[in-house]
Amino acid sequence: MHILLVEDDAQLGVAIQRALERLSYTVSWLRDGRTAISAIRDRTADLVLLDLGLPGKDGIDVLMEARRAHVDTPILVMTARDGLSSRVDGLDAGADDYLIKPFHVEELAARIRSLSRRMRGLTVNRIDVGALSLDLGTSEVTFRGEPVDLTRREFALLQALMENAGRLVRRESLENSLYGLDHVVGNNALEVLVHSLRRKLSFDTVRNVRGFGYMITQDPQ
């Protein structure tokens, strides 16, 4: 999952980015409202974490502008404005959830998982596809009943493919989810990652549609 973090506080931004990357999320960190609205309108992120007190453009304005542009990306508002009217204003402007600062990273991660499940129509944190099982809460993967040790990006790649089991996932979409806005992606970076994942599972698990993308069948064995 590619998360767009919009937060102008350097210390908090670093802490959130590091914590979420340890949980296998790809995080692009922006620090002002004007840059944020441009990135949100481009629909490159799977989920947005939006602070309200931003330089350049207030977070509520960013939120309202995104919804007026028909951007349906889930947006979780993070703010120190804890009054009832502020929460109501944020939700009425189109926020999907609201988190009051200060908060624990564990709660933020739980809210992200909840929004992710809601977005994908899931009711639990676990995704099962054939002999593959992936737990979003614990970041554990098993294949044929045996645990599989994956890197952060291998886990993110497998999650993206399992959530779309039986369907082709275009390489542009995978690169965006895996690397975000902050990295220059090498020409064969995705191929190397797929090869590594295949070695840890089986070479038949991830199928390549040359020139287009990758997919996992609905019943990998």
C-alpha positions in Angstrom: 0.0 0.0 0.0 1.3 3.5 -0.9 0.4 6.0 1.8 0.7 9.8 1.2 1.7 11.4 4.5 0.9 15.2 4.6 2.5 16.6 7.8 4.6 19.8 8.3 6.0 18.8 11.7 9.4 17.3 10.9 9.8 15.3 14.0 6.3 13.8 13.8 6.6 13.2 10.1 9.9 11.2 10.5 8.4 9.2 13.3 5.3 8.3 11.3 7.2 7.5 8.1 9.6 5.2 9.9 6.9 3.4 11.9 4.8 2.8 8.8 7.7 1.6 6.7 8.5 -0.9 9.3 5.0 -2.2 8.8 5.7 -2.7 5.1 3.9 0.4 3.9 5.4 2.6 1.2 5.2 6.2 2.5 5.6 9.5 0.5 6.0 12.4 2.8 4.8 15.9 1.8 5.0 19.0 4.0 2.6 21.6 2.6 -1.0 21.9 1.4 -0.3 23.1 -2.2 2.0 20.2 -3.0 -0.4 17.8 -1.3 -3.5 18.7 -3.3 -1.5 18.2 -6.5 -0.3 14.7 -5.4 -3.8 13.7 -4.1 -5.5 14.8 -7.4 -3.0 12.6 -9.3 -4.5 9.6 -7.4 -1.0 8.0 -6.9 -1.7 7.0 -3.3 -3.9 4.2 -1.9 -4.5 6.2 1.3 -3.8 9.8 2.6 -2.9 10.8 6.1 -3.7 14.5 6.2 -2.7 17.0 8.9 -5.0 20.1 9.0 -2.6 22.8 10.1 -0.5 23.0 6.9 1.5 25.9 5.3 0.4 27.0 1.9 -3.2 25.6 2.1 -5.1 24.5 5.1 -5.9 20.8 5.4 -9.6 21.3 5.3 -9.3 23.2 2.1 -7.1 20.4 0.7 -9.7 17.9 1.7 -12.6 19.8 0.2 -10.8 20.5 -3.0 -9.9 16.8 -3.4 -13.5 15.7 -2.9 -14.7 18.4 -5.4 -12.3 16.9 -7.9 -14.1 13.5 -7.2 -11.0 11.9 -5.7 -12.3 8.9 -3.8 -8.9 7.9 -2.1 -9.5 7.2 1.6 -8.3 10.2 3.7 -7.6 10.0 7.4 -7.3 13.4 9.1 -4.7 13.8 11.8 -5.0 17.0 13.9 -4.5 18.6 17.3 -7.9 20.4 16.8 -9.9 18.3 19.2 -13.1 20.3 19.4 -16.3 18.7 18.3 -16.9 21.3 15.6 -13.5 20.6 14.1 -14.2 16.9 13.9 -17.6 17.5 12.4 -16.1 19.9 9.8 -13.5 17.4 8.8 -15.9 14.6 8.4 -18.4 16.8 6.5 -15.6 17.9 4.2 -15.0 14.3 3.2 -12.7 12.7 5.7 -13.0 8.9 6.1 -11.6 8.9 9.6 -10.3 11.3 12.2 -7.4 10.9 14.6 -6.5 13.4 17.4 -2.9 14.2 18.2 -1.1 13.0 20.1 -1.8 9.4 19.2 0.0 6.0 19.4 1.4 4.5 16.2 -0.5 1.3 17.1 -3.8 3.1 16.8 -2.8 4.8 13.6 -1.8 1.4 12.1 -5.1 -0.1 13.2 -7.1 2.8 11.6 -5.1 2.3 8.4 -5.9 -1.4 8.4 -9.5 -0.7 9.0 -9.7 1.7 6.1 -7.8 -0.7 3.9 -10.3 -3.5 4.7 -13.2 -1.2 4.1 -11.8 -0.1 0.8 -11.3 -3.6 -0.4 -14.4 -5.1 1.0 -12.6 -7.3 3.6 -13.9 -8.1 7.0 -10.7 -9.5 8.6 -7.0 -8.6 8.5 -6.0 -11.9 6.8 -6.0 -12.5 3.1 -6.1 -16.2 1.9 -5.5 -17.2 -1.7 -5.1 -20.9 -2.2 -2.1 -22.2 -0.2 -1.0 -18.6 0.5 -2.0 -16.7 3.7 -1.1 -13.1 4.5 -1.9 -11.3 7.8 -2.0 -7.5 7.6 -1.9 -7.1 11.4 1.2 -9.2 12.1 2.9 -9.0 8.7 3.2 -12.8 8.7 3.0 -14.9 5.5 2.6 -18.6 5.2 2.7 -20.8 2.1 1.6 -24.4 2.2 1.4 -24.0 6.0 5.0 -22.9 6.4 6.1 -19.4 7.5 7.8 -17.3 4.8 10.3 -14.6 5.7 9.8 -11.6 3.4 11.4 -8.2 3.2 9.1 -5.1 3.5 8.9 -4.7 -0.3 8.4 -8.4 -1.0 5.5 -8.3 1.5 4.0 -5.2 -0.1 4.3 -6.8 -3.6 2.6 -10.0 -2.4 -0.2 -8.1 -0.7 -0.9 -6.1 -3.9 -1.0 -9.3 -5.9 -3.1 -11.3 -3.4 -5.7 -8.5 -3.1 -6.1 -8.8 -6.9 -5.9 -12.6 -7.2 -6.9 -13.8 -10.6 -6.5 -10.3 -12.1 -3.6 -8.7 -13.9 -1.9 -5.9 -11.9 -0.2 -3.4 -14.2 3.5 -2.8 -13.5 2.9 1.0 -13.3 0.5 0.4 -10.4 2.8 -2.0 -8.7 5.8 0.4 -9.0 3.7 3.2 -7.6 2.5 1.2 -4.6 6.0 -0.2 -3.9 8.2 2.8 -4.4 5.9 5.9 -4.0 6.9 9.4 -5.0 10.3 9.5 -3.3 12.3 7.0 -5.2 13.7 6.7 -8.8 12.8 3.2 -9.9 15.4 1.3 -11.9 14.3 -0.3 -15.2 14.5 -3.9 -13.7 13.8 -3.1 -10.0 10.3 -4.7 -10.2 11.6 -7.8 -12.1 14.3 -8.3 -9.4 11.7 -8.1 -6.6 9.4 -10.5 -8.4 12.2 -13.0 -8.9 13.1 -12.8 -5.2 9.5 -13.4 -4.2 9.2 -16.4 -6.6 12.4 -18.0 -5.0 10.8 -17.8 -1.6 7.4 -19.2 -2.7 7.5 -21.0 -6.0 8.3 -19.9 -9.5 4.7 -20.7 -10.6 3.1 -18.5 -8.0 3.6 -15.1 -9.7 2.8 -15.0 -13.4 4.2 -12.5 -15.8 2.2 -11.0 -18.6 5.1 -9.6 -20.6 5.0 -5.9 -21.1 1.9 -5.4 -18.9 2.3 -6.7 -15.4 1.9 -9.6 -13.0 -0.7 -11.7 -11.3 -1.3 -14.5 -8.8 -3.9 -17.1 -9.7 -6.9 -17.6 -7.5 -5.6 -21.0 -6.3 -1.7 -21.0 -6.1 -0.4 -24.4 -5.0 
